[in-house]
Amino acid sequence: MTDQLYQDNFPHLAPAWSRIFNFVAERAEGSYIYADDGRKLLDFTSGIGVTNTGHCHPKVVEAIQAQAANFIHAQANIVIHKPMLQLVEELRKVVPPAIDSFFFANSGAEAVENAVKIAKVATGRQNVIVFNGSFHGRTHSTMALTTSKTIYRAGFAPLPAGVYVAPFPYAFNLHMSEEEASAYALNQLEYLLASQTAPKETAAILIESVLGEGGYIVPPASFMKGLREICDKHGIMLIFDEVQSGFGRTGKWFALEHFGVAPDIIIAAKGIASGMPLSGVFSRTEIFKKADTGSVGGTYGGNVLACAAAVATIRAMREEKMIENAAERGIQLMTGLHKLQEEYPQIGDVRGKGLMVGTEFIVDNSQAKAKPLVKDIIHKAEEQGLLLLSCGTHDNTLRWIPPLNVTSEQINDGLKVFESALEAVVK
């Protein structure tokens, strides 16, 4: 039945939709996806950093089922529903103390657009600065903010204006130490403000707290502190995109906690609701008040089922100590990858925080030449029961995104399959 379903309908899925694997998923539970061909696959992709509590966490499933029996669509402009108020209560416990106002949308891109809108109206300025390697979405406006790959932008021009791009402190690519890369990137940002977009016309600096699609690159703390100082000096909004790095992914509730820096606006999505479509823009009430009532919104924003799932997600993370587990398992994973790096010179860099880890490959000192190697490793790993993804401008970095409740044994299993795939492809 499934084979016929696949043959009859797969050709009718839009070909513009890229696809890494071709198996049909039957169900999922915890750290595993079960294919309809009987295979059990260890999922270290988490739906691109979404199912942070694992697939179908019982507490999240229970919350969705219970809510569906009471209210499925409670439109936020019309009625106030309890799950949204409960979600605000939970979020206030985990965001920086100054953040006290919350807006909800559906996707990361939608949240990014609204965050930029808020920054523009709050400052009365029109320009935004982003960084090389950024990924902020695929809508028309967020494409202009995205610089990780040309595939996301090519053919869709003209894109909205007023976006300026500064270097990211990508130490490995720059062949610098982290502090040298930080100083270089801050210097270039100051140069950009002096040469292309004046501070008086710059509404916001938008940055991923950990560069995601661009290569899983953790910026130095000195760089993030330097951004805060520049923004404070010029009255520029500092926006942290925590879509992929938030909700425990890096071993902290938000990656910003690693840097000791508080932004003016936080953008969240992905791991917030364990797979239900929900995103958020979190800021200070004084900033949100600059926008006219009714100027931001959306039919499904803050959907009642998604909010119920988010409440259950945050509570499960806290009760089951998933944040602490992410930090511990991240050390275990990084240690194992560093050992493999000693044996395989093709592994140029291992980096990350918590369970947001990147393994960058090089071939003949070339990042571009490593793309076929990484692709082969991904498919060889899938054949042996492990799902991994790539990232980076050249797709030469493997990203490790297990669920936050992954076990020590599962990390070891993943490393063993990865080593076997490496040996099969490289030697």
C-alpha positions, 0 to 999 in steps of 0.5 A: 500500500505504501509503495503504491502511495509513494509511486502515485503521489511523490512525483506530484510534490513540488520539485523545488522542495529539496530532500536529503533522504528518500525513505518514507517515515512511518512513526517516530519516538524519542531519538528514533525514526521508524521507516516503513521498510522496517528500519530503525534510524537514530535521528541526530537531525531533530527535524533541523533542531525542532524536536528538542524533547525527542519525537512524540514526547509523552507529556507534549503529546498528552498536552496536544491531545487534551487541548484538541478536545477543548479548543483547536483555533482560538484566534489571538485577536479575538479571544485570550486563551489559557495556554498562551498565558501559561506560555508567557508565565513559563517564558518569563522564567527563562528569558533575561529579566529585562525581557517582559513582552511576548509576541507569537507567530508561526515560523522563524522567518515570520518572527524575524520579519516582525522583529525587524519591523519592531526595530525599525518603528522603535528607532525610526530608522530603516537599515539592518546589518546582518553577517556573512553566513547568516540564515534568517528565512526564505520569505522575500524580506528574510531572503535579503537578510540571508547570506549563507548560500546563493541558492536561497536568493538566486532568481528572486531579485530584486530583494528588499533594500536597506540590508548591509552585510558585515564579516562574521568572526569565523576563526577557522575560515579566517585562519585566525585565533578566536580573539583575532577574528573577533577584533577583525570582525568588530573593526570591519563592523565599525568600518561599515557604519562609517562607510555604508550605513550611518548609525543614525539610519541603522535600526538593528544589528541582527545576528544568530547567537550561534551561526546555524546554516552558515556552519555551526560557528560559535562567536567569541564572547568578546565579539558579542560584548563588542556588538552590545557596546556598539549598539548602546553607543549608537542607539541601535537595536541588538537582535539575537536570532535564537531560532536554532540555538534556543530552548536548550540546544546549546546547554543553556535555555538560550545561547546568549547565556554563554556570552553574558550579553542581553539583546533588545529583541530575541527571536525564537522558534524551532525547539519552542514547541517540540514540532508544533508550528510556533515562533516568538519575538520577545522584547521589552514592553517599552520597545513593543509600545512603539508599534501601533496596535494592530501593526503586527499579527497573523491568523494562526500566531500563538495557536492554542495547540502550539502554545499548549505544546510549548508549555509542556515542552518547557516544563518537560525540559525543566523537570527532566533536566534536559538542559543539563543533559545537553551540556553533558552529552555535548562534551561527550560528543565533542570529545569523541569527535576530537578523537576522530579528528586526530585520525582523520585529517579531513576533519578540519574543525570540531566546534559547538556548544551543548548539542549544537555541534559542527564537524567541518571537513576540508580536502586539499585545504579546500572547503568547496572540495569537501562537499562531495565527501560530506554528502557521501558520509551522510548517505553512508551513515543513513545506510547504517542507521544514523541521520545527519545533516550538512550545513555551511556555505559549501555544505562541508560541515556536518551538523550534530543535532540530537534531541536534548534527552539523548542518552550516553549510549545513543551518543556512543552509537552515533559516533560508532556509525559515524566512524564506520561511515568515515572509514568507508568513504575516506579509506 
